[in-house]
């Protein structure tokens, strides 16, 4: 999102700041006033049947006056708050487009039923990924969405291990890392070493009585000695200060609780990569990207309507202009054909010619002349069938 506020946001913030001073009065004060009114009314009604004296008449008139003043005060405060809040609503309606769905033509998307099914599936996947399993199951039942057990299983396993790590139980994570050791090594993952290191640090934190057990457990570091020699040396050096207390030693950083947060992040990242899952759910990524892209899309809509060129945007796989979402949303390489100036796709992949130059398949087909292809960048003639599809 941009660091600068638009005019609509400035106007909205101005109205919201006017509401803020009234918010404390919404707390316990109105309840206190209503209780006070109730007590006074009760005290007046309790005097029914009592002979009316000058003193009693004065007390009753004072109670009635207090009740009237309190009610008027409540009504006045409510009026001020309601007026301020209504101005916030009017500022939203005035400065923001409420018809966000109209930004994109319905012809661009699939049927409404298909849209609903895709959205429900994205929400269910997000709930599974966040560990909200019971909510996901309830949504599946209410929406009659059929989710296979094979789809659920990776999320169930992931959340089971993460829950154990949050409780500082390393057993399930270590068991999973050892069973997937070879595949983790192929990813250049240090997850198993970090889990063993954290278990070793827990033994150190238990004091001198765990020194022999820690030394015995250090044998687990042997397979990682080449890649993590320095870290292993630091842990071995900490044993010297074990009897004096690591808290006051140069190795006190080993006891930092941030190691648990780090191991949760490392496990989530590596496990998702291994299981073919994204670290962030598609729903959260789509929402964040939409927040960035929506203002640009609304401007595009206004320009298209103004110039009456509705046919410019008619494909669901391509936007009329490029929208920069930032480095965080870069997931794969993108190749644009230098001839047709179009981004390649599965139906129009990049093709490598014999001479080494790369163009799109559509460009290749347009350049064929008499069964031969002449490279647009060098004089080499070649057979179009010799071109090879490349995958970035």
Secondary structure by P-SEA (a helix, b strand, c coil): ccccccaaaaaaaaaaaaaccccccccaaaaaaaaaaaaaaaaaaaaccccccaaaaaaaaaaaaaaaaaaaaaaaaaaaaaaaaaaaaaaaaacccccccccccccccccaaaaaaaaaaaaaaaaaaacaaaaaaaaaaaaccccccccaaaaaaaaaaaaaaaaccaaaaaaaaaaaaaaaaaaccaaaaaaaaaaaaaaaaacccaaaaaaaacccccccccccaaaaaaaaaacccccccccccccccccccaaaaaaaaaaaaaaaaaaccccccaaaaaaaaaaaaaaaaaaaaaaaaaacccccccccccccbbbbcccccccbbbbccccccccccccbbbbbccccccccaaaaaaaccccccccccccbbbbcccbbbbcc
